[in-house]
Amino acid sequence: MTRFTRRTILSAAIAAPAVLRFGGLAQAATKLKISHQFPGSTGTDGDFRDRLCRIFAAEVEKRSKGSLTFDVYAGSSLMKVNAQFSAIRKGALDMGLVPLPYAGGELPETNIGLMPGLVTSYAQGTAWKDAPVGKELANFLMDKGVVIVSWVWQAGGAATRDKAMILPEDAKGLKIRGGSREMDLVLQKAGAAVLSLPSNELYAAMQTGACDGGITSSTSLISFRLEELSKHLTTGRGKSYWFMLEPLMMSRAIFDKLSKDEQQTIMTVGAEMEAFGREAAIADDTTVAKVFEKAGAKIHDLDAAAVGKWADIARETAWADYAGKTATSKRLIELAQQVAV
């Protein structure tokens, strides 16, 4: 497996040639666009999801000898957050790193990517890819026009303005952003009011008081500066009931137009990026606690009993609701439960 060193990361800022020359003849490269909602990075520092996209782009450009080149659009600079998945399906966007449940309004089956209490560790999430649940999910998305290039899981934590949210009973009376329809069902059962909005809109909602807090990935908690508004952080380090699948995806319509060698290069590099994504996500689970503590917030960690309480509510509400949506949903959640914790 390729190790992405500091030199490799720095090379992400260097664009590959847009034109190849063979015997004096010019052959135009295929330029692909990658979109995501997260802040841009320097290549060595900043949101790892942007760094992942840039490292991926640089490595594919190198291995394809410039036949594939990329432009990475961070911070929703190319299109709005919720438009990305549909655009990928239609071939209007080449690639995107998109939280999978953001597609839940279009394809309810994708909400399996944030099912509270279903995935409780990185090892369990990583095992999905080669397990029956991962193959079923990948085939389902392929049929809908989307190719999963890199499987990226992230643990999440809860940042709150005034009151800590550790156990389900702590959510009573709070206005909380959960991140998916299924998480919202759990929060509502616990007595909270819920807001449905992308993570990059959470700062404004908390700042105005429209929201008392939100659950989102450790990386987003850092990148969107939520420590500026929060007195409490319940981390996702060690244990969490909130794991989000945020894959790097590609339009099948675009993928199918590439040569076999180009397709293989994309999938090979995509698979290699998964270790980088996992290590960076785990590092951010620790870093976020330091960032919030430095800003004056109180830090709380979850134990097995707390995770179990959230999971118990999830089974009764979110899991049951999801399983009843479609035959594919029922199949996916049954297969997911077969992956060992």
JOVEN-V902906 format. One record per pair of residues at least 12 apart in sequence whose C-alpha atoms are under 7 Angstrom apart, sorted by the first residue. I is the first residue (numbers start at 0). J is the second residue. D is the distance in Angstrom with one decimal. If there is no record, write none. Layout:
I:J:D
I:J:D
//
This chain:
0:271:6.3
1:271:6.4
8:42:5.8
8:43:6.1
8:54:5.8
9:42:5.8
9:43:6.6
10:57:6.6
11:42:6.4
11:53:5.2
11:54:4.9
11:57:4.8
12:42:6.7
15:60:5.8
15:61:7.0
15:65:5.7
15:68:6.4
16:65:5.6
17:65:6.6
17:68:6.7
19:65:6.7
28:65:6.5
28:66:4.5
28:67:5.7
28:68:6.7
29:66:6.0
29:67:4.9
29:68:6.1
30:67:5.9
30:68:4.6
30:69:5.3
31:68:6.2
31:69:4.7
31:70:6.4
31:93:5.8
32:69:5.7
32:70:5.0
32:71:6.0
32:92:6.8
32:93:5.5
32:94:6.1
33:70:6.2
33:71:4.7
33:72:6.0
33:93:6.4
33:94:4.6
33:95:5.0
34:71:6.1
34:72:4.8
34:73:6.2
34:75:6.9
34:77:6.5
34:94:6.4
34:95:4.6
34:96:6.6
35:72:6.5
35:73:5.4
35:74:6.3
35:75:5.8
35:95:5.7
35:96:5.3
35:97:6.3
36:73:6.0
36:74:4.4
36:75:4.4
36:80:5.9
37:49:6.8
37:73:5.8
37:74:4.7
38:73:5.8
38:74:4.9
38:222:6.7
39:73:5.2
39:74:6.5
46:218:6.6
46:222:6.3
47:279:6.4
49:73:6.8
51:272:7.0
51:276:6.9
53:71:6.8
55:268:6.5
55:269:6.9
55:272:7.0
56:69:5.9
59:264:6.4
59:265:6.3
59:268:6.7
63:261:6.6
81:101:6.6
83:95:7.0
84:102:6.2
87:145:6.7
87:249:6.5
87:250:4.7
88:143:6.7
88:144:4.7
88:145:5.6
88:250:5.7
90:250:5.5
90:252:5.5
90:253:6.2
92:250:7.0
93:249:5.8
93:250:5.4
93:253:6.3
94:248:5.5
94:249:4.3
94:250:6.2
95:247:5.8
95:248:5.4
95:249:6.6
96:245:6.5
96:246:5.7
96:247:4.2
96:248:6.1
97:245:5.5
97:246:6.2
97:247:6.7
98:244:6.1
98:245:4.1
98:246:6.7
99:112:5.6
99:244:5.9
99:245:5.6
99:246:7.0
100:112:5.7
100:113:6.3
100:179:6.1
108:327:6.9
108:328:5.2
110:179:6.9
112:243:5.7
112:244:4.8
113:179:6.5
113:241:6.9
113:242:6.0
113:243:4.8
113:244:6.6
114:181:6.1
114:182:6.8
115:182:6.0
115:240:5.4
115:241:5.3
115:310:6.5
115:313:6.0
116:240:4.4
116:241:6.6
116:309:6.6
116:310:4.3
116:313:6.5
118:240:7.0
118:242:6.1
119:238:6.5
119:239:5.5
119:240:5.5
119:242:6.8
119:340:6.9
120:238:6.7
121:152:7.0
123:338:6.7
123:339:6.4
123:340:5.5
124:152:6.5
131:334:6.4
132:331:5.8
132:334:5.0
132:335:5.4
141:251:6.9
144:250:6.1
144:251:4.9
144:252:6.7
145:248:6.6
145:249:5.8
145:250:5.0
145:251:5.2
146:248:5.5
146:249:5.0
146:250:6.2
146:251:5.7
147:246:6.5
147:247:6.3
147:248:4.6
147:249:6.5
148:247:5.5
148:248:5.3
148:249:6.7
148:266:5.7
148:269:5.1
148:270:6.9
149:246:5.4
149:247:5.0
149:269:4.7
149:270:5.6
149:272:6.6
149:273:5.9
150:246:4.8
150:247:6.8
150:273:6.1
151:244:5.8
151:245:5.2
151:246:5.0
151:273:6.2
151:276:6.0
151:277:6.7
152:242:6.6
152:243:5.6
152:244:4.6
152:245:6.0
152:277:6.8
153:216:5.9
153:242:5.5
153:243:5.3
153:244:6.6
153:280:5.8
154:216:5.6
154:217:6.5
154:235:5.4
154:239:6.5
154:241:5.9
154:242:4.5
154:243:6.5
155:214:6.4
155:215:5.0
155:216:3.8
155:217:5.2
155:234:7.0
155:235:5.0
155:239:7.0
155:241:5.4
155:242:6.1
156:214:5.4
156:215:5.9
156:216:6.2
156:217:6.2
156:232:6.9
156:233:5.3
156:234:4.5
156:235:4.9
157:213:5.6
157:214:4.3
157:215:6.7
157:232:5.7
157:233:5.0
157:234:6.6
158:212:5.4
158:213:5.6
158:214:6.5
158:229:6.0
158:231:5.9
158:232:4.6
158:233:6.5
159:211:5.8
159:212:4.1
159:213:6.6
159:229:5.2
159:230:6.3
159:231:5.4
159:232:6.5
160:211:5.6
160:212:6.0
160:228:6.0
160:229:4.2
160:230:5.3
160:231:6.7
161:229:7.0
161:230:5.6
161:231:6.9
162:231:6.7
163:231:5.3
164:233:6.8
165:233:6.2
165:301:6.9
166:305:5.8
167:189:5.4
167:309:6.2
168:189:6.0
170:186:6.8
170:189:6.0
170:190:6.1
170:191:5.3
171:189:6.0
171:190:4.1
171:191:4.8
172:190:6.0
172:191:5.1
172:192:6.9
173:191:5.0
173:192:6.1
173:211:6.0
174:191:5.9
174:192:4.6
174:193:5.5
174:194:7.0
174:210:5.1
174:211:5.1
174:212:6.8
175:191:6.7
175:192:6.2
175:193:5.0
175:194:6.1
175:210:5.9
175:211:5.9
175:212:5.1
175:213:5.1
176:193:5.7
176:194:4.9
176:195:6.1
176:212:6.5
176:213:4.4
176:214:6.1
177:213:6.1
177:214:5.2
178:195:6.9
178:214:6.7
178:215:6.6
181:317:4.7
184:316:6.3
184:317:5.9
185:312:6.2
185:313:5.6
185:316:6.4
185:317:6.4
198:215:6.7
198:219:7.0
199:223:6.6
202:223:6.7
202:225:6.1
206:228:6.7
217:283:5.8
217:284:5.4
217:287:6.0
218:280:7.0
218:283:5.8
220:287:7.0
221:287:6.0
226:291:5.1
226:294:6.2
227:294:6.9
229:296:6.4
230:295:7.0
230:296:4.3
230:297:6.2
231:296:5.0
231:297:4.8
231:298:6.1
232:296:6.7
232:297:6.3
232:298:5.1
232:299:6.1
233:298:6.1
233:299:4.6
233:300:5.6
234:284:6.9
234:288:6.7
234:299:6.2
234:300:5.3
235:284:6.0
236:284:4.9
236:285:6.2
238:301:5.9
238:302:6.6
239:301:6.6
239:306:6.2
240:306:5.5
240:309:6.7
240:310:6.7
//
